[in-house]
Amino acid sequence: MKVLIDECCHKKLKSLLTVPDIECKTVREIGYAGKKNGELIALIDGIYDVLVTLDGSIKDQQNIKGKRLSILRIRAKSSDISSITPFIPEIIAALRVIKPGEFREVGRAHPV
């Protein structure tokens, strides 16, 4: 599975999600930093399987039904890696089952 990590996510997320069967790149790494969500999705659909993001408004802004790309949104209290780390097992589990054209959320806005 090819995963692209949005630029709003901490760069350390890449190493935490790179496990067997999951290949990760960052938006910055592939030269797409600064692209708006719609343009980014159009560019990566069919190249990457999943876009991982923290963007809370992406679901309402982007329709991915019928696309090969899926979106996994992490709900964390901040983009700091320490806020995201508790959800790594849940993120990896979701990546293994997410379907093309699906939007899925993991985590909680305020972990206990």
Secondary structure, DSSP 8 states (H G I E B T S, - for coil): -EEEE-TTS-TTHHHHH--TT-EEEETTTTT-TT--HHHHHHHHBTTBSEEEE--TTHHHH---TT-S-EEEEEE-SSSSHHHHGGGHHHHHHHHHH--TT-EEEEE-SS--
